[in-house]
Amino acid sequence: MKAIVRVMPKPGVFDPEGKAIGRALAHLGFTNLGEVRAGKIVEVELAASDPEAARRTAEAMAEQLLANTVIESFSVDIA
Amino acid sequence: MAIALERATGRKPRLLWHRETDLSGLDLIVIPGGFSFGDYLRAGAMAAHSPIMGAIRRHAARGGYVLGACNGFQILTEARFLPGALLRNASLRFLASDCHLRVERSDTAFTGHYQTGAVFRALLAHGEGSYFADGATLDRLEGEGLVAFRYTTADGRLAPAANRNGSARAIAGIFSPNLRVLGLMPHAEDLVDPVVGGTDGLPLFQGLAAALSA
């Protein structure tokens, strides 16, 4: 199974990368943009065969390492 | 950092590998700057789980002293020794220049050789040094006197131009509640010898040495 962990900055956390990306998109001619936020995806291949067990493992990984829960939130998909 | 510690204490510090777990006999653990694990994932995120961190946590729980500078401060927040987080500099630029720090309290082992309100020069060398914490945490840090240093002008005033990484409330360094753990982003240890341009940072280390040998 593969856990796909999506990590994003929490609302209210200043995201200068997102802002810089937004400015670059505007320079490319994409107008009328709202907020742009940038995060990361970490994919982890797991030996688990039970999707619920895999999800709990991935959530623990996210809580402990993959996301800094002071400034980031995460979501987990299992494939 | 090792030079600053030796200059202040007269003794060479012990250099420890990140897998070391025996810290017996040590009064002060210093986590210096650098790019541990290449700053991958988040600066300090993986070093926060190195084997030595468990030993450092026990050392701090026993009342031991810990100093984290730059990557060391990032590691201390990731390891939850100190609250908050260090974000990408607001300007997105790596900052490599002087800053001025105002000493917010001088009644600690780290700041005992400065006056409260004194301003001294330190060096910035970081890409992720913008201190962030939520409003309640910031209020608590200020209310409990846990802000160690703020970025100011040379004459001690707060100003956006003096806080180039955009740190919340211009916070450059903070203490743990027992005042024995200090994390700061700027490099005081880079100004400890006239030959490199100044000794503004030396009192931090001399004060520590004096407090630890008392």
Interface residues (C-beta under 8 A of the other chain):
Chain A: G12 V13 F14 P16 E17 A20 V42 Q64 L65 L66 N68 V70 I71
Chain B: L41 R42 A45 M46 H49 T77 E78 P83 G84 A85 L87 R88 N89 A90 S91 L92 S130 F132 A133 D134 G166
